[in-house]
Amino acid sequence: MDDIGGREKAIPTNLRLLLLLEEIARVGAPMTPTAANEVLGLPKPTVHRLFHRLEQEGFLQRDIDGRSYSAGQRLRKLSVNVLSSSRVRTVRLAVLNALTEDIGETCNVAMPDRDGMVYLDRVETKWPLRIQLPVGTTVPFHCTASGKMYLSTLPSRMLGKYLSSAALEPQTARTLTDPDALRHAIEDVRTLEYSTDDEEFMEGMVAIAVPIWDDQQRLMSTLSIHAPTQRVTIGDLEAHLDRLRTAAGDLSEIVLR
């Protein structure tokens, strides 16, 4: 009893939920209470009670195996709100404005969510001909530059499960709807470390995306350029890769410093 009581007191009550959420976010994959407790060192009943409470409140959700947990809707919204805070967003928009000014085309930051990539920020080109995809728009994983960039960072087993179960619905005649063809495209993205969308999501639009990494070299979000084909080609966008990667590094530092 003394040992249990000592461990209970080692972490203040008002910090336990926060430390648990921090550990789940750090791991970035579904986590069991047992695995979490290897770090926290609390009694098993306490850890299971914390997981249960967080699941009830929507901060965690149980994974398909029934034993592990991952970020729930409220925790995902919390992360988006943190990244959208006025301090972070002001500097992020400054980076995006400078990038858009240099390149002359619309640039945006997107984050992965359950059903696709969500636009977190964007700066529009000054050209009158532009693609309207406002902040908050959700776009598919399988046919967008940002989505394919995200898919390329999934472990092979998880990517395989996605390809075998996702509805790869055609958006244009160029959308990759065959799982094997999409897998090959994702493997190319892993090699190149950037992704393209050659009118796969929207006719008349091309795009290119690079990753924005967190402090553990996991994809946190993506940085993309998209433009109408009347004005540019994929090759034109690829010519801006160095500038795009530099901006992605700056955006990563904004969040992590």
C-alpha positions in Angstrom: 0.0 0.0 0.0 2.8 2.4 0.8 4.4 1.9 -2.6 1.1 2.5 -4.4 0.4 5.6 -2.3 3.9 6.9 -3.1 3.4 6.5 -6.8 -0.1 8.2 -6.5 1.5 11.2 -4.9 4.5 11.4 -7.3 2.4 13.0 -10.0 0.0 15.7 -8.8 -3.6 14.9 -9.6 -4.1 17.9 -11.7 -1.2 16.9 -14.0 -2.1 13.2 -14.7 -4.5 13.8 -17.5 -2.2 16.3 -19.2 0.9 14.1 -18.9 -1.1 11.2 -20.3 -2.3 13.2 -23.3 1.3 14.5 -23.8 2.6 10.9 -24.0 -0.1 9.8 -26.4 0.7 12.8 -28.6 4.4 12.1 -28.4 4.1 8.5 -29.5 1.8 9.5 -32.3 0.2 6.0 -32.6 -2.5 4.1 -30.9 -1.4 3.3 -27.3 -2.5 0.9 -24.6 -2.9 1.9 -20.9 -0.1 -0.5 -20.1 2.3 1.2 -22.5 1.4 4.6 -21.2 2.0 3.5 -17.7 5.5 2.4 -18.4 6.2 6.1 -18.6 3.8 7.5 -16.0 4.4 4.8 -13.4 0.9 5.1 -11.8 -1.2 2.2 -10.4 -3.0 0.3 -13.1 -6.5 1.1 -11.8 -5.6 4.8 -11.9 -4.3 4.7 -15.5 -7.3 2.7 -16.7 -9.6 5.3 -15.0 -7.8 8.2 -16.7 -8.1 6.5 -20.1 -11.8 5.8 -19.5 -12.5 9.4 -18.5 -10.7 10.8 -21.5 -12.6 8.5 -23.8 -15.9 9.5 -22.2 -15.1 13.2 -22.8 -14.0 12.7 -26.4 -10.3 13.4 -26.0 -9.4 9.8 -26.8 -11.1 7.1 -28.9 -10.7 3.4 -28.7 -8.8 1.8 -31.6 -10.2 -1.1 -33.6 -8.3 -3.6 -31.5 -10.3 -2.6 -28.5 -7.2 -2.3 -26.3 -5.4 0.8 -27.5 -6.4 4.4 -27.8 -5.6 7.3 -30.1 -6.5 11.0 -30.3 -10.3 11.7 -30.2 -12.1 14.6 -31.9 -11.7 17.0 -29.0 -7.9 16.4 -28.8 -7.6 16.9 -32.6 -9.6 20.1 -32.4 -7.4 21.2 -29.5 -4.2 20.7 -31.6 -5.7 22.6 -34.5 -6.7 25.5 -32.2 -3.2 25.6 -30.7 -1.6 25.8 -34.2 -4.1 28.5 -35.1 -3.4 30.6 -32.1 -2.8 34.3 -32.9 0.9 34.2 -32.1 1.6 31.2 -34.2 -0.7 32.2 -37.0 0.7 35.7 -37.3 4.2 34.4 -38.0 3.0 31.6 -40.1 1.0 33.9 -42.4 4.2 36.1 -42.7 6.1 33.0 -44.0 3.2 32.1 -46.4 2.9 35.7 -47.6 6.6 35.9 -48.4 6.4 32.5 -50.2 3.4 33.5 -52.2 5.0 36.7 -53.2 8.2 34.9 -54.3 6.4 32.2 -56.3 3.4 34.1 -57.5 0.9 31.3 -56.8 -1.4 30.3 -53.9 0.3 28.6 -50.9 -1.4 26.7 -48.1 -0.8 24.7 -45.0 -2.9 21.6 -44.4 -3.2 19.1 -41.5 -4.3 15.4 -41.6 -7.6 14.7 -40.0 -9.7 11.5 -40.0 -11.3 12.0 -43.4 -8.8 14.0 -45.3 -6.4 17.0 -45.2 -7.9 20.2 -43.7 -6.6 23.6 -44.8 -5.3 25.4 -41.8 -4.0 28.5 -43.6 -3.6 29.8 -47.1 -2.5 32.9 -48.9 -4.0 33.6 -52.3 -2.1 34.6 -55.5 -2.7 38.1 -56.8 -3.7 36.6 -60.2 -7.4 37.0 -61.0 -7.5 33.4 -62.2 -7.3 31.3 -59.0 -8.6 28.1 -57.3 -11.1 28.8 -54.5 -10.4 26.3 -51.6 -10.9 28.3 -48.3 -9.5 27.6 -44.9 -11.4 24.8 -43.3 -11.9 22.9 -46.5 -11.3 19.1 -46.2 -9.8 17.4 -49.3 -9.2 13.7 -49.9 -5.9 11.9 -49.1 -5.6 9.8 -52.2 -5.8 12.4 -54.9 -4.2 15.6 -53.5 -0.5 16.6 -53.1 -0.9 17.2 -49.4 -2.8 13.9 -48.9 -0.3 11.8 -50.7 2.5 13.4 -48.8 0.7 12.4 -45.6 0.1 8.8 -46.8 3.8 8.5 -47.7 4.7 8.9 -44.0 2.4 6.1 -42.8 4.1 2.8 -41.9 3.8 0.2 -44.7 1.3 -1.9 -42.7 -0.9 1.1 -42.0 -0.7 2.3 -45.6 -1.7 -1.2 -46.7 -4.8 -1.2 -44.5 -5.7 2.2 -45.8 -5.4 1.1 -49.5 -7.4 -2.0 -48.9 -10.3 -0.3 -47.2 -10.5 3.3 -48.3 -13.0 4.4 -51.0 -10.6 5.7 -53.7 -13.3 7.7 -55.4 -12.5 9.3 -58.8 -12.5 13.1 -58.7 -11.2 13.5 -62.3 -10.2 11.2 -65.1 -6.6 11.3 -63.7 -7.4 10.2 -60.1 -5.6 7.0 -59.1 -8.3 4.6 -58.0 -6.4 1.4 -58.2 -4.7 0.6 -54.9 -1.6 -0.9 -56.5 -1.1 2.2 -58.7 -1.6 4.5 -55.7 0.9 2.4 -53.7 3.5 2.9 -56.4 2.8 6.6 -56.5 3.2 6.8 -52.7 6.5 4.9 -52.8 7.7 7.5 -55.3 6.7 10.3 -52.9 8.8 8.6 -50.1 11.8 8.5 -52.4 11.4 12.1 -53.7 10.3 13.6 -50.4 7.7 15.7 -52.1 4.3 15.0 -53.7 2.4 16.2 -56.7 -1.2 16.4 -57.9 -1.4 16.5 -61.7 -5.1 17.3 -62.1 -6.0 14.3 -59.9 -8.2 16.2 -57.6 -9.6 19.0 -59.8 -9.4 19.4 -63.5 -7.3 22.3 -64.5 -5.3 22.4 -61.2 -1.8 21.2 -60.4 -0.1 21.2 -57.0 3.0 20.2 -55.2 3.5 19.6 -51.4 6.4 19.1 -49.0 6.2 18.0 -45.3 6.4 20.1 -42.2 8.1 18.0 -39.6 7.7 18.0 -35.8 10.6 17.6 -33.4 10.6 13.8 -33.9 10.6 14.0 -37.7 7.0 13.0 -38.0 4.7 14.8 -40.4 2.9 17.6 -38.5 1.3 19.3 -41.6 2.1 20.0 -45.2 3.0 23.1 -47.2 1.6 23.2 -50.8 1.5 25.3 -53.9 -1.4 25.0 -56.3 -2.2 26.8 -59.5 -4.3 26.5 -62.7 -2.8 24.6 -65.6 -3.5 27.6 -67.8 -0.6 29.3 -66.1 1.8 26.6 -64.9 2.8 23.0 -65.2 4.0 20.5 -62.6 7.5 21.1 -63.8 7.1 24.9 -63.1 6.1 24.1 -59.6 9.0 21.6 -59.0 11.4 24.5 -59.9 10.3 26.1 -56.6 11.1 23.0 -54.4 14.1 24.5 -52.7 12.2 27.6 -51.7 9.2 25.5 -50.6 11.4 23.3 -48.4 13.0 26.3 -46.8 9.6 27.8 -45.9 8.5 24.4 -44.5 11.6 24.4 -42.2 10.7 27.9 -41.1 7.1 26.9 -40.3 8.3 23.9 -38.3 10.5 26.2 -36.2 7.6 28.5 -35.5 5.6 25.7 -33.8 8.5 24.0 -32.0 10.6 26.9 -30.6 
